[in-house]
Amino acid sequence: MSTLLTNIGELVTNAAQDGPGTGGPDTGGPGAFAAIAGAALVIEDGRVAWTGPASRAPAADEVVDARGRAVLPGFVDSHAHLVFAGERGGEFAARMAGLPYQAGGIRGTVAATRAASDEMLRANLRTLAAELLRQGITTFECKSGYGLTVDDEARSVKLAAEVTSEVTYLGAHVLPPEFDADPAGYLDLVCGPMLQACAPHARWVDVFCERGAFGADAAAAVLAAGKAAGLQPRVHANQLGPGPGVQVAVTAGAASADHCTYLTDADVAALASSATVATLLPGVEFCTQQPYPDARRLLAAGGTVAVATDCNPGSCFTSSMAFCVALAVREMHMTTSEAVWAATAGGARALRRTDVGHLGIGARADLILLDAPSHAYLAYRPGVPLTAAVWQAGQLVAGRP
């Protein structure tokens, strides 16, 4: 069964149009932002089979008329914390009233998550996963990190694996209260029994390298242990202030350094000269009233930037990538095309995926139909629900054309 989407006002492909592959020279992955006006796209066997001018579109079994609207690759959310119980609305209200953000609020979520049943955690997780999908997020990463015991972290990654293949073990989130007097003992647990219980169900290992969490040496130890167990590294870095997180990430060959709110010139240079993606999370700055990262500085240096939601109950409880794109444009000095690329192909780079984030030939047919003529409307009309329909692996999974 083949499907032709035709009469597309703007088709964002993020892929070169002059070759048989998906765009990135010698990589098979997405290149720079790319779009076709007056376009069409053919889906076959869950993959993109053809793109080009609507006037030259081949025949297909089914035809969908986009009526001049824009089609984008499905968003790729490379940073989310969805396995949790409880809520922290009061904490948010206090911040808006002037209380500064501190990472210690995570402990409240830890207590609620530990007390929750598997059924409660699964129900909340599936609700949030469906919420992401309705808004066009067709690929997402999901972290543990709110259990902080062997059993609770293991059940967190197992639950996450029910809804995504991009599961991250984040036992090194914060120090749980029972280890306040024994941080070395907790580090041994994270790198030992907890890792052994979680590694079979995860792809990634993460660490919150920050004051009040884990220092450079501890973070490096966590990443090394994770790599030895077959997990790939990523790092929460430089969120609350200048620190060693970015350098730890680049040294470890991490796929991404996430947050990057406070960067030195050396941090920017390290990111620009490495394969580590700077994943920016503007929703966090909106919700914590901290300064926004300067994406323009990273881009000017040659760094690769992703935009993600960081959906979590404490510092950023949004599942809207469109909102994050609008913030990236307004507050992080990105163009509309840069922000959309960062939320699609950039997220794919941060997850080291070449099959998503673009609509080149052979890509997985994950795409969004907007109730708008171009990608710019995501920032031009902030807060307006523009996602009309979502396809995942070629199947219509949300909305209607």
Summary of the structure (lengths in Angstrom):
residues: 401
radius of gyration: 20.6
end to end distance: 17.7
largest distance: 69.5
contacts: 1540
relative contact order: 0.17
helix: 36%
strand: 24%
